[in-house]
Amino acid sequence: MPEQKGSFDITETSNGTITWLSNLEDWARSIPSVLADGGVFMISENHPPAFRFEQ
């Protein structure tokens, strides 16, 4: 990520984002570098075909 190190208190990614990442491991490794001390990373992901089934 081009952002300055430690520049975010919170980072977030949501539904369907990780599907489009060409290298999931590199992306995941970059997250701590942009978080400030005590920063939080939030992820919300789902599996769309799972919604086809009734509970």
CHARMM internal coordinates of N, CA and C (Angstrom, degrees):
IC EDIT
DIST 1 N 1 CA 1.4448
DIST 1 CA 1 C 1.5273
ANGL 1 N 1 CA 1 C 109.23
DIST 1 C 2 N 1.3011
ANGL 1 CA 1 C 2 N 118.12
DIHE 1 N 1 CA 1 C 2 N 140.72
DIST 2 N 2 CA 1.4604
ANGL 1 C 2 N 2 CA 119.80
DIHE 1 CA 1 C 2 N 2 CA -178.55
DIST 2 CA 2 C 1.5279
ANGL 2 N 2 CA 2 C 114.28
DIHE 1 C 2 N 2 CA 2 C -79.84
DIST 2 C 3 N 1.3236
ANGL 2 CA 2 C 3 N 118.25
DIHE 2 N 2 CA 2 C 3 N -6.66
DIST 3 N 3 CA 1.4526
ANGL 2 C 3 N 3 CA 121.16
DIHE 2 CA 2 C 3 N 3 CA -177.77
DIST 3 CA 3 C 1.5282
ANGL 3 N 3 CA 3 C 110.78
DIHE 2 C 3 N 3 CA 3 C -65.70
DIST 3 C 4 N 1.3172
ANGL 3 CA 3 C 4 N 114.66
DIHE 3 N 3 CA 3 C 4 N 155.81
DIST 4 N 4 CA 1.4506
ANGL 3 C 4 N 4 CA 120.77
DIHE 3 CA 3 C 4 N 4 CA 179.53
DIST 4 CA 4 C 1.5253
ANGL 4 N 4 CA 4 C 110.29
DIHE 3 C 4 N 4 CA 4 C -68.42
DIST 4 C 5 N 1.3132
ANGL 4 CA 4 C 5 N 116.51
DIHE 4 N 4 CA 4 C 5 N 141.90
DIST 5 N 5 CA 1.4657
ANGL 4 C 5 N 5 CA 120.66
DIHE 4 CA 4 C 5 N 5 CA -179.09
DIST 5 CA 5 C 1.5249
ANGL 5 N 5 CA 5 C 110.61
DIHE 4 C 5 N 5 CA 5 C -57.69
DIST 5 C 6 N 1.3393
ANGL 5 CA 5 C 6 N 115.25
DIHE 5 N 5 CA 5 C 6 N 137.20
DIST 6 N 6 CA 1.4548
ANGL 5 C 6 N 6 CA 121.40
DIHE 5 CA 5 C 6 N 6 CA 176.33
DIST 6 CA 6 C 1.5138
ANGL 6 N 6 CA 6 C 114.87
DIHE 5 C 6 N 6 CA 6 C 68.53
DIST 6 C 7 N 1.3208
ANGL 6 CA 6 C 7 N 117.60
DIHE 6 N 6 CA 6 C 7 N 25.22
DIST 7 N 7 CA 1.4654
ANGL 6 C 7 N 7 CA 119.45
DIHE 6 CA 6 C 7 N 7 CA -173.88
DIST 7 CA 7 C 1.5297
ANGL 7 N 7 CA 7 C 115.23
DIHE 6 C 7 N 7 CA 7 C -92.34
DIST 7 C 8 N 1.3346
ANGL 7 CA 7 C 8 N 118.51
DIHE 7 N 7 CA 7 C 8 N -2.48
DIST 8 N 8 CA 1.4655
ANGL 7 C 8 N 8 CA 120.14
DIHE 7 CA 7 C 8 N 8 CA -178.13
DIST 8 CA 8 C 1.5243
ANGL 8 N 8 CA 8 C 111.73
DIHE 7 C 8 N 8 CA 8 C -125.57
DIST 8 C 9 N 1.3318
ANGL 8 CA 8 C 9 N 116.00
DIHE 8 N 8 CA 8 C 9 N 137.19
DIST 9 N 9 CA 1.4643
ANGL 8 C 9 N 9 CA 121.48
DIHE 8 CA 8 C 9 N 9 CA 173.15
DIST 9 CA 9 C 1.5224
ANGL 9 N 9 CA 9 C 110.17
DIHE 8 C 9 N 9 CA 9 C -82.08
DIST 9 C 10 N 1.3303
ANGL 9 CA 9 C 10 N 115.98
DIHE 9 N 9 CA 9 C 10 N -33.10
DIST 10 N 10 CA 1.4661
ANGL 9 C 10 N 10 CA 121.96
DIHE 9 CA 9 C 10 N 10 CA -179.04
DIST 10 CA 10 C 1.5235
ANGL 10 N 10 CA 10 C 108.71
DIHE 9 C 10 N 10 CA 10 C -137.99
DIST 10 C 11 N 1.3130
ANGL 10 CA 10 C 11 N 116.47
DIHE 10 N 10 CA 10 C 11 N 134.55
DIST 11 N 11 CA 1.4650
ANGL 10 C 11 N 11 CA 120.92
DIHE 10 CA 10 C 11 N 11 CA 168.14
DIST 11 CA 11 C 1.5157
ANGL 11 N 11 CA 11 C 107.01
DIHE 10 C 11 N 11 CA 11 C -125.85
DIST 11 C 12 N 1.3292
ANGL 11 CA 11 C 12 N 115.75
DIHE 11 N 11 CA 11 C 12 N 152.43
DIST 12 N 12 CA 1.4619
ANGL 11 C 12 N 12 CA 120.35
DIHE 11 CA 11 C 12 N 12 CA -173.75
DIST 12 CA 12 C 1.5166
ANGL 12 N 12 CA 12 C 109.63
DIHE 11 C 12 N 12 CA 12 C -146.89
DIST 12 C 13 N 1.3056
ANGL 12 CA 12 C 13 N 115.32
DIHE 12 N 12 CA 12 C 13 N 144.99
DIST 13 N 13 CA 1.4590
ANGL 12 C 13 N 13 CA 121.21
DIHE 12 CA 12 C 13 N 13 CA 170.53
DIST 13 CA 13 C 1.5203
ANGL 13 N 13 CA 13 C 107.22
DIHE 12 C 13 N 13 CA 13 C -135.95
DIST 13 C 14 N 1.3144
ANGL 13 CA 13 C 14 N 115.91
DIHE 13 N 13 CA 13 C 14 N 148.92
DIST 14 N 14 CA 1.4596
ANGL 13 C 14 N 14 CA 117.83
DIHE 13 CA 13 C 14 N 14 CA -173.88
DIST 14 CA 14 C 1.5215
ANGL 14 N 14 CA 14 C 112.19
DIHE 13 C 14 N 14 CA 14 C -133.70
DIST 14 C 15 N 1.2840
ANGL 14 CA 14 C 15 N 114.47
DIHE 14 N 14 CA 14 C 15 N -173.34
DIST 15 N 15 CA 1.4630
ANGL 14 C 15 N 15 CA 125.28
DIHE 14 CA 14 C 15 N 15 CA -170.59
DIST 15 CA 15 C 1.5226
ANGL 15 N 15 CA 15 C 115.35
DIHE 14 C 15 N 15 CA 15 C -39.93
DIST 15 C 16 N 1.3156
ANGL 15 CA 15 C 16 N 114.71
DIHE 15 N 15 CA 15 C 16 N 120.95
DIST 16 N 16 CA 1.4522
ANGL 15 C 16 N 16 CA 121.44
DIHE 15 CA 15 C 16 N 16 CA 173.63
DIST 16 CA 16 C 1.5111
ANGL 16 N 16 CA 16 C 116.01
DIHE 15 C 16 N 16 CA 16 C 85.50
DIST 16 C 17 N 1.3162
ANGL 16 CA 16 C 17 N 118.35
DIHE 16 N 16 CA 16 C 17 N -5.91
DIST 17 N 17 CA 1.4611
ANGL 16 C 17 N 17 CA 120.74
DIHE 16 CA 16 C 17 N 17 CA -176.65
DIST 17 CA 17 C 1.5233
ANGL 17 N 17 CA 17 C 112.30
DIHE 16 C 17 N 17 CA 17 C -65.93
DIST 17 C 18 N 1.3195
ANGL 17 CA 17 C 18 N 117.58
DIHE 17 N 17 CA 17 C 18 N -48.32
DIST 18 N 18 CA 1.4646
ANGL 17 C 18 N 18 CA 119.42
DIHE 17 CA 17 C 18 N 18 CA -172.97
DIST 18 CA 18 C 1.5229
ANGL 18 N 18 CA 18 C 113.06
DIHE 17 C 18 N 18 CA 18 C -66.45
DIST 18 C 19 N 1.3111
ANGL 18 CA 18 C 19 N 117.46
DIHE 18 N 18 CA 18 C 19 N -19.09
DIST 19 N 19 CA 1.4620
ANGL 18 C 19 N 19 CA 121.06
DIHE 18 CA 18 C 19 N 19 CA 177.04
DIST 19 CA 19 C 1.5190
ANGL 19 N 19 CA 19 C 111.19
DIHE 18 C 19 N 19 CA 19 C -60.18
DIST 19 C 20 N 1.3133
ANGL 19 CA 19 C 20 N 117.32
DIHE 19 N 19 CA 19 C 20 N -32.38
DIST 20 N 20 CA 1.4590
ANGL 19 C 20 N 20 CA 122.51
DIHE 19 CA 19 C 20 N 20 CA -173.97
DIST 20 CA 20 C 1.5228
ANGL 20 N 20 CA 20 C 113.65
DIHE 19 C 20 N 20 CA 20 C -92.80
DIST 20 C 21 N 1.3071
ANGL 20 CA 20 C 21 N 118.59
DIHE 20 N 20 CA 20 C 21 N -0.33
DIST 21 N 21 CA 1.4627
ANGL 20 C 21 N 21 CA 120.90
DIHE 20 CA 20 C 21 N 21 CA -179.76
DIST 21 CA 21 C 1.5222
ANGL 21 N 21 CA 21 C 110.07
DIHE 20 C 21 N 21 CA 21 C -80.86
DIST 21 C 22 N 1.3186
ANGL 21 CA 21 C 22 N 116.74
DIHE 21 N 21 CA 21 C 22 N 129.94
DIST 22 N 22 CA 1.4663
ANGL 21 C 22 N 22 CA 120.09
DIHE 21 CA 21 C 22 N 22 CA -178.53
DIST 22 CA 22 C 1.5257
ANGL 22 N 22 CA 22 C 111.91
DIHE 21 C 22 N 22 CA 22 C -74.27
DIST 22 C 23 N 1.3349
ANGL 22 CA 22 C 23 N 117.59
DIHE 22 N 22 CA 22 C 23 N -28.51
DIST 23 N 23 CA 1.4592
ANGL 22 C 23 N 23 CA 120.62
DIHE 22 CA 22 C 23 N 23 CA 178.94
DIST 23 CA 23 C 1.5299
ANGL 23 N 23 CA 23 C 108.59
DIHE 22 C 23 N 23 CA 23 C -139.51
DIST 23 C 24 N 1.3055
ANGL 23 CA 23 C 24 N 115.49
DIHE 23 N 23 CA 23 C 24 N 94.97
DIST 24 N 24 CA 1.4605
ANGL 23 C 24 N 24 CA 121.75
DIHE 23 CA 23 C 24 N 24 CA -176.06
DIST 24 CA 24 C 1.5258
ANGL 24 N 24 CA 24 C 111.88
DIHE 23 C 24 N 24 CA 24 C -61.29
DIST 24 C 25 N 1.3199
ANGL 24 CA 24 C 25 N 117.54
DIHE 24 N 24 CA 24 C 25 N -38.92
DIST 25 N 25 CA 1.4676
ANGL 24 C 25 N 25 CA 120.20
DIHE 24 CA 24 C 25 N 25 CA -178.54
DIST 25 CA 25 C 1.5247
ANGL 25 N 25 CA 25 C 111.65
DIHE 24 C 25 N 25 CA 25 C -65.73
DIST 25 C 26 N 1.3286
ANGL 25 CA 25 C 26 N 117.92
DIHE 25 N 25 CA 25 C 26 N -44.60
DIST 26 N 26 CA 1.4690
ANGL 25 C 26 N 26 CA 120.42
DIHE 25 CA 25 C 26 N 26 CA 178.23
DIST 26 CA 26 C 1.5228
ANGL 26 N 26 CA 26 C 110.94
DIHE 25 C 26 N 26 CA 26 C -62.04
DIST 26 C 27 N 1.3219
ANGL 26 CA 26 C 27 N 116.33
DIHE 26 N 26 CA 26 C 27 N -42.36
DIST 27 N 27 CA 1.4607
ANGL 26 C 27 N 27 CA 120.75
DIHE 26 CA 26 C 27 N 27 CA 178.66
DIST 27 CA 27 C 1.5326
ANGL 27 N 27 CA 27 C 110.16
DIHE 26 C 27 N 27 CA 27 C -60.42
DIST 27 C 28 N 1.3270
ANGL 27 CA 27 C 28 N 116.42
DIHE 27 N 27 CA 27 C 28 N -48.00
DIST 28 N 28 CA 1.4650
ANGL 27 C 28 N 28 CA 120.71
DIHE 27 CA 27 C 28 N 28 CA -178.40
DIST 28 CA 28 C 1.5304
ANGL 28 N 28 CA 28 C 111.38
DIHE 27 C 28 N 28 CA 28 C -62.34
DIST 28 C 29 N 1.3173
ANGL 28 CA 28 C 29 N 116.92
DIHE 28 N 28 CA 28 C 29 N -38.07
DIST 29 N 29 CA 1.4691
ANGL 28 C 29 N 29 CA 120.03
DIHE 28 CA 28 C 29 N 29 CA 179.03
DIST 29 CA 29 C 1.5256
ANGL 29 N 29 CA 29 C 112.33
DIHE 28 C 29 N 29 CA 29 C -67.89
DIST 29 C 30 N 1.3246
ANGL 29 CA 29 C 30 N 117.40
DIHE 29 N 29 CA 29 C 30 N -25.73
DIST 30 N 30 CA 1.4653
ANGL 29 C 30 N 30 CA 120.40
DIHE 29 CA 29 C 30 N 30 CA -177.73
DIST 30 CA 30 C 1.5281
ANGL 30 N 30 CA 30 C 112.94
DIHE 29 C 30 N 30 CA 30 C -78.44
DIST 30 C 31 N 1.3033
ANGL 30 CA 30 C 31 N 117.63
DIHE 30 N 30 CA 30 C 31 N -19.46
DIST 31 N 31 CA 1.4664
ANGL 30 C 31 N 31 CA 120.91
DIHE 30 CA 30 C 31 N 31 CA -174.55
DIST 31 CA 31 C 1.5329
ANGL 31 N 31 CA 31 C 112.68
DIHE 30 C 31 N 31 CA 31 C -60.01
DIST 31 C 32 N 1.3265
ANGL 31 CA 31 C 32 N 120.05
DIHE 31 N 31 CA 31 C 32 N -51.64
DIST 32 N 32 CA 1.4728
ANGL 31 C 32 N 32 CA 118.87
DIHE 31 CA 31 C 32 N 32 CA -178.17
DIST 32 CA 32 C 1.5274
ANGL 32 N 32 CA 32 C 113.68
DIHE 31 C 32 N 32 CA 32 C -59.72
DIST 32 C 33 N 1.3227
ANGL 32 CA 32 C 33 N 117.68
DIHE 32 N 32 CA 32 C 33 N -28.94
DIST 33 N 33 CA 1.4660
ANGL 32 C 33 N 33 CA 119.27
DIHE 32 CA 32 C 33 N 33 CA -177.16
DIST 33 CA 33 C 1.5273
ANGL 33 N 33 CA 33 C 112.76
DIHE 32 C 33 N 33 CA 33 C -68.13
DIST 33 C 34 N 1.3142
ANGL 33 CA 33 C 34 N 118.62
DIHE 33 N 33 CA 33 C 34 N -27.25
DIST 34 N 34 CA 1.4711
ANGL 33 C 34 N 34 CA 119.93
DIHE 33 CA 33 C 34 N 34 CA -179.36
DIST 34 CA 34 C 1.5240
ANGL 34 N 34 CA 34 C 112.65
DIHE 33 C 34 N 34 CA 34 C -93.61
DIST 34 C 35 N 1.3370
ANGL 34 CA 34 C 35 N 117.36
DIHE 34 N 34 CA 34 C 35 N -8.86
DIST 35 N 35 CA 1.4652
ANGL 34 C 35 N 35 CA 120.54
DIHE 34 CA 34 C 35 N 35 CA 179.18
DIST 35 CA 35 C 1.5245
ANGL 35 N 35 CA 35 C 111.25
DIHE 34 C 35 N 35 CA 35 C -82.77
DIST 35 C 36 N 1.3197
ANGL 35 CA 35 C 36 N 115.44
DIHE 35 N 35 CA 35 C 36 N 137.11
DIST 36 N 36 CA 1.4603
ANGL 35 C 36 N 36 CA 121.04
DIHE 35 CA 35 C 36 N 36 CA 172.84
DIST 36 CA 36 C 1.5287
ANGL 36 N 36 CA 36 C 108.45
DIHE 35 C 36 N 36 CA 36 C -69.62
DIST 36 C 37 N 1.3246
ANGL 36 CA 36 C 37 N 117.18
DIHE 36 N 36 CA 36 C 37 N 164.77
DIST 37 N 37 CA 1.4650
ANGL 36 C 37 N 37 CA 120.24
DIHE 36 CA 36 C 37 N 37 CA 175.83
DIST 37 CA 37 C 1.5231
ANGL 37 N 37 CA 37 C 109.16
DIHE 36 C 37 N 37 CA 37 C -55.42
DIST 37 C 38 N 1.3210
ANGL 37 CA 37 C 38 N 116.73
DIHE 37 N 37 CA 37 C 38 N 129.23
DIST 38 N 38 CA 1.4547
ANGL 37 C 38 N 38 CA 121.73
DIHE 37 CA 37 C 38 N 38 CA -178.40
DIST 38 CA 38 C 1.5216
ANGL 38 N 38 CA 38 C 113.48
DIHE 37 C 38 N 38 CA 38 C 78.73
DIST 38 C 39 N 1.3459
ANGL 38 CA 38 C 39 N 117.02
DIHE 38 N 38 CA 38 C 39 N 6.49
DIST 39 N 39 CA 1.4601
ANGL 38 C 39 N 39 CA 121.26
DIHE 38 CA 38 C 39 N 39 CA -179.19
DIST 39 CA 39 C 1.5225
ANGL 39 N 39 CA 39 C 112.18
DIHE 38 C 39 N 39 CA 39 C -67.08
DIST 39 C 40 N 1.3159
ANGL 39 CA 39 C 40 N 115.37
DIHE 39 N 39 CA 39 C 40 N 163.47
DIST 40 N 40 CA 1.4618
ANGL 39 C 40 N 40 CA 122.37
DIHE 39 CA 39 C 40 N 40 CA -174.74
DIST 40 CA 40 C 1.5253
ANGL 40 N 40 CA 40 C 109.99
DIHE 39 C 40 N 40 CA 40 C -124.36
DIST 40 C 41 N 1.3169
ANGL 40 CA 40 C 41 N 115.94
DIHE 40 N 40 CA 40 C 41 N 137.11
DIST 41 N 41 CA 1.4574
ANGL 40 C 41 N 41 CA 121.81
DIHE 40 CA 40 C 41 N 41 CA 172.10
DIST 41 CA 41 C 1.5191
ANGL 41 N 41 CA 41 C 107.82
DIHE 40 C 41 N 41 CA 41 C -111.74
DIST 41 C 42 N 1.3225
ANGL 41 CA 41 C 42 N 116.41
DIHE 41 N 41 CA 41 C 42 N 129.54
DIST 42 N 42 CA 1.4665
ANGL 41 C 42 N 42 CA 121.18
DIHE 41 CA 41 C 42 N 42 CA 179.21
DIST 42 CA 42 C 1.5235
ANGL 42 N 42 CA 42 C 108.74
DIHE 41 C 42 N 42 CA 42 C -118.54
DIST 42 C 43 N 1.3327
ANGL 42 CA 42 C 43 N 115.71
DIHE 42 N 42 CA 42 C 43 N 138.06
DIST 43 N 43 CA 1.4564
ANGL 42 C 43 N 43 CA 120.23
DIHE 42 CA 42 C 43 N 43 CA 176.04
DIST 43 CA 43 C 1.5260
ANGL 43 N 43 CA 43 C 108.76
DIHE 42 C 43 N 43 CA 43 C -132.15
DIST 43 C 44 N 1.3041
ANGL 43 CA 43 C 44 N 115.33
DIHE 43 N 43 CA 43 C 44 N 136.41
DIST 44 N 44 CA 1.4592
ANGL 43 C 44 N 44 CA 122.45
DIHE 43 CA 43 C 44 N 44 CA 175.73
DIST 44 CA 44 C 1.5207
ANGL 44 N 44 CA 44 C 106.14
DIHE 43 C 44 N 44 CA 44 C -129.93
DIST 44 C 45 N 1.2970
ANGL 44 CA 44 C 45 N 116.85
DIHE 44 N 44 CA 44 C 45 N 111.82
DIST 45 N 45 CA 1.4646
ANGL 44 C 45 N 45 CA 121.33
DIHE 44 CA 44 C 45 N 45 CA -176.05
DIST 45 CA 45 C 1.5166
ANGL 45 N 45 CA 45 C 108.57
DIHE 44 C 45 N 45 CA 45 C -133.65
DIST 45 C 46 N 1.3084
ANGL 45 CA 45 C 46 N 116.22
DIHE 45 N 45 CA 45 C 46 N 153.80
DIST 46 N 46 CA 1.4578
ANGL 45 C 46 N 46 CA 119.96
DIHE 45 CA 45 C 46 N 46 CA 177.63
DIST 46 CA 46 C 1.5199
ANGL 46 N 46 CA 46 C 109.62
DIHE 45 C 46 N 46 CA 46 C -143.35
DIST 46 C 47 N 1.2904
ANGL 46 CA 46 C 47 N 115.13
DIHE 46 N 46 CA 46 C 47 N 177.52
DIST 47 N 47 CA 1.4597
ANGL 46 C 47 N 47 CA 122.12
DIHE 46 CA 46 C 47 N 47 CA 178.99
DIST 47 CA 47 C 1.5237
ANGL 47 N 47 CA 47 C 106.83
DIHE 46 C 47 N 47 CA 47 C -120.46
DIST 47 C 48 N 1.3489
ANGL 47 CA 47 C 48 N 118.27
DIHE 47 N 47 CA 47 C 48 N 95.99
DIST 48 N 48 CA 1.4691
ANGL 47 C 48 N 48 CA 121.46
DIHE 47 CA 47 C 48 N 48 CA -172.59
DIST 48 CA 48 C 1.5268
ANGL 48 N 48 CA 48 C 116.04
DIHE 47 C 48 N 48 CA 48 C -48.76
DIST 48 C 49 N 1.3323
ANGL 48 CA 48 C 49 N 120.58
DIHE 48 N 48 CA 48 C 49 N -41.67
DIST 49 N 49 CA 1.4680
ANGL 48 C 49 N 49 CA 117.69
DIHE 48 CA 48 C 49 N 49 CA 179.29
DIST 49 CA 49 C 1.5279
ANGL 49 N 49 CA 49 C 113.52
DIHE 48 C 49 N 49 CA 49 C -61.41
DIST 49 C 50 N 1.3200
ANGL 49 CA 49 C 50 N 117.53
DIHE 49 N 49 CA 49 C 50 N -21.97
DIST 50 N 50 CA 1.4632
ANGL 49 C 50 N 50 CA 120.51
DIHE 49 CA 49 C 50 N 50 CA 179.50
DIST 50 CA 50 C 1.5222
ANGL 50 N 50 CA 50 C 111.61
DIHE 49 C 50 N 50 CA 50 C -64.06
DIST 50 C 51 N 1.3215
ANGL 50 CA 50 C 51 N 117.39
DIHE 50 N 50 CA 50 C 51 N -23.90
DIST 51 N 51 CA 1.4614
ANGL 50 C 51 N 51 CA 120.91
DIHE 50 CA 50 C 51 N 51 CA -179.35
DIST 51 CA 51 C 1.5285
ANGL 51 N 51 CA 51 C 112.64
DIHE 50 C 51 N 51 CA 51 C -75.00
DIST 51 C 52 N 1.3009
ANGL 51 CA 51 C 52 N 117.37
DIHE 51 N 51 CA 51 C 52 N -6.94
DIST 52 N 52 CA 1.4663
ANGL 51 C 52 N 52 CA 120.97
DIHE 51 CA 51 C 52 N 52 CA 178.35
DIST 52 CA 52 C 1.5244
ANGL 52 N 52 CA 52 C 112.25
DIHE 51 C 52 N 52 CA 52 C -75.01
DIST 52 C 53 N 1.3059
ANGL 52 CA 52 C 53 N 116.17
DIHE 52 N 52 CA 52 C 53 N -20.10
DIST 53 N 53 CA 1.4562
ANGL 52 C 53 N 53 CA 120.87
DIHE 52 CA 52 C 53 N 53 CA -174.91
DIST 53 CA 53 C 1.5219
ANGL 53 N 53 CA 53 C 111.00
DIHE 52 C 53 N 53 CA 53 C -98.55
DIST 53 C 54 N 1.3145
ANGL 53 CA 53 C 54 N 115.86
DIHE 53 N 53 CA 53 C 54 N 142.80
DIST 54 N 54 CA 1.4564
ANGL 53 C 54 N 54 CA 119.70
DIHE 53 CA 53 C 54 N 54 CA 176.48
DIST 54 CA 54 C 1.5190
ANGL 54 N 54 CA 54 C 109.60
DIHE 53 C 54 N 54 CA 54 C -76.09
DIST 54 C 55 N 1.3109
ANGL 54 CA 54 C 55 N 115.75
DIHE 54 N 54 CA 54 C 55 N 151.60
DIST 55 N 55 CA 1.4691
ANGL 54 C 55 N 55 CA 121.29
DIHE 54 CA 54 C 55 N 55 CA -179.63
DIST 55 CA 55 C 1.5045
ANGL 55 N 55 CA 55 C 111.85
DIHE 54 C 55 N 55 CA 55 C -67.15
END
COOR INIT
IC SEED 1 N 1 CA 1 C
IC BUILD
